[in-house]
Amino acid sequence: SCKVFFAKDPLKIVRAQGQYMFDEKGEKYLDCINNVAHVGHSHPYVIKAATKQMELLNTNSRFLHDNLVQYAQRLTATLPEKLSVCYFVNSGSEANDLALRLAREYHGHQDVITLE
């Protein structure tokens, strides 16, 4: 049920830096697929923050932790008052699934229109 994006000539990506990914032959590709557009791959600040957090605790958001609340408060403080609720999810797929469920609950409709 899962197909390779490049079935005729599959890419074997071995590393990434900034907005680029590199294959096993050293060929450089602009990454327009992964969720790195904001800071890029291997960003030193993100690596430092992630390392610091993983040294303390490496888990998902199903468990309570003060950092989740503090982050939600900091984030919502930058947004309009109507945007005062945070839902932490693990991936874009989870975010899309949650958005559909929330929209269906709010509107009471099951129909969805998608673009391919």
N, C-alpha and C positions, 0 to 999 in steps of 0.2 A: 504493500500500500504506500510505500515511500519510493519516489523515483529520484535518480541522480539528475541534478540540474544540467550537467554537460555529458550526456550519455555517450556521444560520439568521441569526445576528447576530454575525459574527466580531468579536473584539476586536483593536484595533490598539494594543498597549501601547507607549508611547514612553519611559517612565522609571519608576524605582522608588525608594522611600526607606523605610527601616525595613521594616515588614511589609506595606507597601502598594505597589501598582502603579497607574500612571495611564495612561489611554488618551489618544488624540489630542484629545479634547474636554475633558480635565482631570478626568474622572470617576475617583473613587478606588475601588480594589478590594482587599480583603484577600487576600493571596497565600497560598493554602492548597495550592499545587501545587509550586512550585519549592523547592529545597533551601536555604532561607534562614531556617528557623525558629530557628536558634541565635543568629544575630547580625543578621539582617535585611539588606536591600539597602543599599548605599552606606555601610556602617559605616566610620567614619574609621580605626579601628585596622586593619581588614582591608585597606582601600585603601592605607594607609601600608606595611603589610607586603608586600602584593602588588607595589606600585610598587618598593620596595627590591629585591625578588627579581627583578623583570623588568628592572631596570637592570643587574643582574649576569648573569642567565641566564633565558631563557624557553623551556623545553623540557618534555618529559614525563619520566616515570620510567623510560624504557627505557635511559637513560644513567646511569652511576654518578655520584654526587655525594655529598659528605660530609653535606649537609643531610638527605638521605633517611635515612641511618643515625642521625644525631643526633636527628631527629624520632622515628624508630621507638623509639629508646632512651628518650627522654623520655616517649613515649606508653605504652610497655609498663611503665615504672616506676610508673605510676599504676594498673595493672591487676593482678588476681590472677596468680600465677605460671603457671597453665595457659594464660593468654592472652599468650603471649610471642612470637608470630609476627605480622608485619604484611604485608599484601598491599596495595600501593598501586595503585589503579585510577583511571580517568579519569571515571567516571560511575556513577550508580545502576544503569544497565543492565549495565555491566561488572561491578559488584559482585554483582548478581544472577546473572549468567552464571558468575562464578567460584564463588559459593556453591553453585550447582547442580552444577558439575563436581566440587568438593571433596566434596560430600555423596554423589554417585554413586560417586566413587572410594573413599570411606570405607566405604559400605554395600554397594557392589556392585549396587545396584538402579538401574533407569532410570526408574521411575515417579515422577510428580510430581502433586501436588494443588494447584490454584490456586483462588483466589476471584476472582470478577469483581465 
